[in-house]
């Protein structure tokens, strides 16, 4: 009877299975646009951000339709993925602040409010829910923390300094807490299942984004905290690159889009670090990561398009 009721509540249609995790594609595209701008390719960055906005609009319309037509298919257990929506808005504010400052400021406010609400909802769920098992823990849980750390990147330039410090403080705190929990899961328990293994790349994002955000908060000074954040990003980048052979052997899933934004964030951080330190080695790291990012984005776009044509997207988990 329970199975029958579930099937009735969640119709087996493509729309009912449209995943909120797909918004990580927008994060990756937005990050890629900013990486191109950091490398000096402003026009390419603008083209990519325009495409990212189009993808975000389509995905938002589809997910809104899902929420209205199949509300039972909007799973609370996937709450950690919802900040991908607010992160996309915050990244859009970063990307558009030079071209359309008014629109960018509005996007930041909407994204920041949504991020604040989602953070409270997610943390409330974590501390009040008793059904979580170790097997449900993955680096994807970093997504809410990353969203908070992103907020200062545009927030400071719009004059929201105190709010930016609020978000940064929360982001760094929960990054440290979740890093401990994730490593406990990775070291002492079963390996991540295939579909979640690409989320290992998310380990790179918090320190890389924190580095860029810290520069906004401290006036662009390459001080001790900035160096710590960047070097932690380097370590996690090296750690993830050692997993590449295993990752490329996995069947494609939308979770592979988790590869894109962290690499983009580390690319941006490397170009910023190189400019402030004057050390050519970090410029070389930036260019190498940008090349890797281009390969990743091209591969993801091709493989996602192929999956759509093969009707492999929006299937039951």
N, C-alpha and C positions, 0 to 999 in steps of 0.2 A: 504493500500500500504506500509506503514511504517513497519508493522508487517511482511509482505512478504519479504521486503528487508532485514530485520534483520535476518529472518530465512535463507535467501540465503547467507548472509555474515557470519553467524555462524552456520555451519552445526550441526545437532543434533547427534554428535558422542561422544564417551567417551573421545577421545583425545581433542576435542574442549572444554570440560568442566573439563579438568585436572586443579585443583586449585593450585595457587601459595602458598596458605596458608598451603598446605601439607608439605612445607619445614619446618614448625614448628616441624614436627616429627624428622627431622634431628637435629634441635636445642635441642630437648629434649633428644635424644640419646647421642649427644655429651656432653651435660651437665651431663647426668647420668654417662658416662665414667669418667668424671672429679670428680664427687662426689665419685665414688668408689676409685679413686686414693687418694682423700683427706682422705678417711677412712682407707687407707692402703692396699686396695685390688687392687694392681697394675695390676696383671694379668687379673682380671675380667674387669678392666678399659680398657685394651688393646683390649680384645675381643669385648667389646661393641663399642669402637671407630672404629674397623674394620668393624663391622656391619653397623655403622652409615655412614661410607665412601661408602659402597656398596649401601645403601639406597639413599645417596646423588647422586651418579653416575646415578642410575636408574631414579630418579626424574628429574635430570638435562637433561638427554636424552629425557625423555617424554615431558618436558616443552619446550625444544628447538624444538622438532618436532611440538608441538602445535603452537609455535610462527611462524614457517615456513609455516605450512599447513593451519592454521586458525588464521592469524594475527588479524582478527577482534574480536577474542574471548579473546584477551589479554586486559583486561579492565583497563584503566587508573584510574578508581575510586578505584581499589584495589591496588593502588600504595604503600600504607603503608605496604602491606604484602611482597613486593619485597625485602626489607632488610633482610628477613629471609634467603635469599640466601647468602648475604655477611656475615651475622652473622654466618652461618654454616661454611664458609671458615675461619673466624676469630677464631671460636671455634676449628676448625680442627688444626689451627696453635698452639693453646694452648695445645691441646691433643698430638700433634706430636713433640713438641719442644725438648723433652727429648730423643726421639727415632731417629728422623730424622730432626735435626735442619735446614739443608739446605732446605729441602722440606717445613718445617714449616715456615721458613722465606719467601719463595716464596708465600705460601698460604696467609701469613699475608699481603704481599704487594698487591696481587690481591684483597683480601677481603677488605683491607683498601681503595684502590682506588675506588672499586665498592661502598663501603659504603659512601665515600665522594660524589661521583656522585649522588647516590640515595638520600642522605640527601638534597643536593641542589635541585634536581628535585622535591622532595616531598614538601619541604618548599616553593618552587616557586609555586607549584600547590596550596598549602594552601592559599597563599596570593593573588593569581591572579584569583582563581576560586570562583565564586559567587553562585554556585549551592548547596553547602553543607548545610544540615539541621542538627538540633540538634540530630535527630534520627540516623544520620550516625556516630556520635561520639561514640567511645567505647574504652576500654583499649587496643584494638589492635593497636591503634594509637601510643602506647608507643614503638612499635617495632623499628622504626627508632632510637629513643633515646637510647634504650638498645644496639643497634648495636654500637653506638658511644662510649658508656661507656665500652663495652667489649674490644675495640681495645687496650687499654694500658696493659691489662693483659699479652699479649705476646709481644706487641710492645716495652715495656721498656727493656725486656730481649734481644731483637734483636738490641737494640741501637737506636730505633726510638723514642727518648724521647720527642722531641718537637712535633712530629706528635701525640704522645700519649696524650700530654697535650691538643692539639687542639681538638682531638676527645672527651676527657673527659669533656672539657669545654662545648662543644656543647651538649653532652649527658645530663649533669646535668641541663643546662639551659632549654632545651626542655622538660625534665622530669618535672620540676617545672611548666612550662607553661601548659603542657598537663594535669598534675595532677589537676590543677585548673579547666580546661575545662571539664575533665571527671567527677569530683565531681559535677560540676554544672549540667551536664547532668543526673547523677545518682540521685541527690537530688531533683531537681526541674522539672524533666520531666518524661516521661513514663519509666518503667523498661526496661532493655535490653531484646530483644526477645530471645527466647529459644536457638537458635544456637549461639548467642553471649555471653550468660551468662558465659560459661566456661572461656571467656577471662578476667573475673574479676581476675583470678589468676595472670595475667600479672602485676597487681599492685605490686606484691612482687618483681619482677625481677629488676627494676631500682635501688632501694636502696641496694639490696643484691649484685648485680654486681658492683655497685659503691663502696661498701665496699672493695671488693677484688681488684678492679682496683686502689683504693686510696692507698692500702697497697703497690702495685707495684710502685706507683709514689712517695710515701714518705719514701721508704726504709724499709717497714715492721713495722712501729711504730704504736702501738695502741693509737693514739692520739684522740683528741676531734672529728674531722670530721669522723674518722673511727667509733667511738662509735655511733655517730648520725646516720650514714648510716645503721649500723647493727641494731640498735634499731628500726628504721623506718621499716626495713625489718621484724622484729619480730611483730610489730603492724599489718602490712598488712597481714602477715601470719595468725595471729589470726583472723583478719577480714574475710579472705577468708575461713578459716576452719569453721566459723559460717555459711557459705553458703553451706556447703557440702550436707546437707540433700536435699536442693532444686536441687542441681546440679545432684545428682545421680538419680533423678527421670526423668531427661530429656532424650529424645531419643538420641541415639548416633549420633554424627556428627564429622567431621574431626577437628572442632574447639576444641574438647576435648583434642587434643594434646597440647593445650595452658596450660594445667595443669602441664606438665612435666618439661619444662625448668625452670620456676620460682622456683619450689620446689627443683630442682637440685641446682640452684644457692644459695638458702638459706641454703641448706645442706652444700655446700662447705664453705659458709660464717661462718656457725656455727662451723665447725671443725677448721677453721682458727682462729676464735675469741676465742675458747676454748684453743687452743695452745698458743695464745699470752696472754690471761688473766689468765690462770691457774685455772679457775673456773669450777668445774665439771658439774655444771648445764648446761653450754653451750655445753659440750661434750654430755650430755644426749639428748639435743635438736637435736644435729647433728645426733645421732644414731636413734632417733625417726623419724626424717625427712627422713633419708636414708631408713628406713623400709617402710615409706609411699611412697617414690619414687619408690621402687621396686614393691609395689602393683599397683601403678598407671601405670608404664611402662608395667607390665605384663597384666594388664587389657586392656590397649590401644592396645597392639600388638594383643591380642586375639580378641578384638572387631573390630579392623581394618581388620584383616584377615577374620573375619566372614562377614563384610560388603562387602569386595571384592568378596567373594564367592557368596554372595546374589545379586551382581550387584548393590549395593547401592552407590558405589563410582563413581565420575565423572558424576554426574547427573546435569541437569540444576538447578540453584538456584531457 
